[in-house]
Amino acid sequence: MVHVLASLAFTLVAVAGLGLIALMLLQEQDKIMTALGLSVEPTRRTAHRPVRVRTAGRWQAASAMAARPWRAAA
């Protein structure tokens, strides 16, 4: 009889634990789906803004001769 009661108590605790896990996952379902890349809602795209790019000055520019290929020592 004690074994039957212990078995029922263990089953009740296990089912309650699984229910709690399922409840927590359902509360965070939107975050999980977004993290997996399965979001139903399309993501908003930000507007592209023009960017100004300055060219490197003479002292910053590196010539092709400056980058010499090095051979590995055998």
N, C-alpha and C positions, 0 to 999 in steps of 0.2 A: 504494500500500500504506500509506503514511504517513497519507493522508487517511482510509482505512478505520479504522485504529487510533485516530486522533484522534476520529473520529465515535463509535466504540464507547466510548472513554473519556468523552467528553462525555455520551453517553447514560447511562452508568453513574453519573456524578456527578449528573445530573438526576434519575434514578430514586431514588438514595440521598437526595437532598434532599427529594423529595416524600414518601418513606417516613418521613423524620425529622419532617417537618411533620405528617403524618397521625398518627404516634405521639404527638407532643406534644399534638395536639388531642384524641386519645382519652383521654389522661391527665387532661385538664381538662374532660372532657365534662360532668360534673355542674355545674361552675361556669358553663360556657357556657349550658347549658340553663336554669339558674336565672336568669342575666342576661337571657336572651331571654323569660323568663316561661313557659317550656315545661316546668317542673319536674313530674315525675311524682309526686313525694312532696308531699302537701299540707302547706302551711306551718302551723306551730303558732301559734295565736292566744293572746295573753297575756290574762289575766283582767282585766276592767275593774274598776278600783278607784274607789270614790266620791271625788269631789273637792269640797272646800269652796270656795265662791266668796263673797268678801265684796263687798258693794255699795260703790260709791264714796261717800266722805263728801261733806258739803255743799260743801266748798271744792274738791273735785275734779269735781263734776258741772258739766257745761256746759249752759247753757240753749239753747233753739232760737233765741233772738234773737242769741246770740253768733256764730253761724255765718251771716253774711249773704252772700248770693250776690254775687259781683263780676262786672261786665261787662268783657269784653275791650275794649281800646282799638281803635277802628276805624282 
